[in-house]
Amino acid sequence: MSWVRSLGFIGALVLLIGIVFRPIHTVSDQEMAPGLAPGDRVWLADSAANIGDVVLLKDPLDPERTILRRVLATAGATVSFAGDVATVSEEALEHIEMFRDNTVVVLQEREQYQIQREPGPTNLRIAPIKVPAGHVFLAADNRGLAIDSRWWGPVPESEIQAVAIWRIGHANAWQDRTGRP
């Protein structure tokens, strides 16, 4: 009878995982590079999004497409950009240069994740935007390639479909084969 209990436990565990976790999303583009590359898979969960989380949502410019973006700021914060540096509520997000060659510069932001940009200077300037209640400010990790809240503005939290909680992909210079996105 112990095998019946084991099967029951496994079945309950599978059911719980199916309820708590959403399907796996496969990354199809370079918009979240270097942390998420094409072919990587992210395991999604229904969860409140916090600063630094990667979230899944419908593209505000193309509702037929789902995209991944990182939460840069939440309601009440003020966000601005001067070149590569994002400022959130008067705190400039520090960058540490991790890598540079003729095609890419990889910077560590907030000591948590990497962002990617072109090697030349960035002249982008965005006036301060206050994130309203019930909204988040989203940014792509590959900021030179992707469109995000710098163009759309803050996004309603209700548009977030899921939070990426685990990455499965190839090991690279920035991370192991699995881990938080």
Secondary structure in CASP SS format (residue, H / E / C, confidence):
PFRMAT SS
TARGET T0000
AUTHOR 0000-0000-0000
METHOD secondary structure of the structure
MODEL  1
M C 1.00
S H 1.00
W H 1.00
V H 1.00
R H 1.00
S H 1.00
L H 1.00
G H 1.00
F H 1.00
I H 1.00
G H 1.00
A H 1.00
L H 1.00
V H 1.00
L H 1.00
L H 1.00
I H 1.00
G H 1.00
I H 1.00
V H 1.00
F E 1.00
R E 1.00
P E 1.00
I E 1.00
H E 1.00
T E 1.00
V C 1.00
S C 1.00
D C 1.00
Q C 1.00
E C 1.00
M C 1.00
A C 1.00
P C 1.00
G C 1.00
L C 1.00
A C 1.00
P C 1.00
G C 1.00
D C 1.00
R E 1.00
V E 1.00
W E 1.00
L E 1.00
A E 1.00
D C 1.00
S C 1.00
A C 1.00
A C 1.00
N C 1.00
I C 1.00
G C 1.00
D C 1.00
V E 1.00
V E 1.00
L E 1.00
L E 1.00
K E 1.00
D E 1.00
P C 1.00
L C 1.00
D E 1.00
P E 1.00
E E 1.00
R E 1.00
T E 1.00
I E 1.00
L E 1.00
R E 1.00
R E 1.00
V E 1.00
L E 1.00
A E 1.00
T E 1.00
A C 1.00
G C 1.00
A C 1.00
T E 1.00
V E 1.00
S E 1.00
F E 1.00
A E 1.00
G C 1.00
D C 1.00
V E 1.00
A E 1.00
T E 1.00
V E 1.00
S C 1.00
E C 1.00
E E 1.00
A E 1.00
L C 1.00
E C 1.00
H E 1.00
I E 1.00
E E 1.00
M E 1.00
F E 1.00
R E 1.00
D C 1.00
N C 1.00
T C 1.00
V C 1.00
V E 1.00
V E 1.00
L E 1.00
Q E 1.00
E E 1.00
R C 1.00
E C 1.00
Q C 1.00
Y E 1.00
Q E 1.00
I E 1.00
Q E 1.00
R E 1.00
E C 1.00
P C 1.00
G C 1.00
P C 1.00
T C 1.00
N C 1.00
L C 1.00
R E 1.00
I E 1.00
A E 1.00
P E 1.00
I E 1.00
K E 1.00
V C 1.00
P C 1.00
A C 1.00
G C 1.00
H E 1.00
V E 1.00
F E 1.00
L E 1.00
A E 1.00
A C 1.00
D C 1.00
N E 1.00
R C 1.00
G C 1.00
L C 1.00
A C 1.00
I C 1.00
D C 1.00
S H 1.00
R H 1.00
W H 1.00
W H 1.00
G C 1.00
P C 1.00
V E 1.00
P E 1.00
E H 1.00
S H 1.00
E H 1.00
I E 1.00
Q E 1.00
A E 1.00
V E 1.00
A E 1.00
I E 1.00
W E 1.00
R E 1.00
I E 1.00
G C 1.00
H C 1.00
A C 1.00
N E 1.00
A C 1.00
W C 1.00
Q E 1.00
D C 1.00
R C 1.00
T E 1.00
G E 1.00
R C 1.00
P C 1.00
END
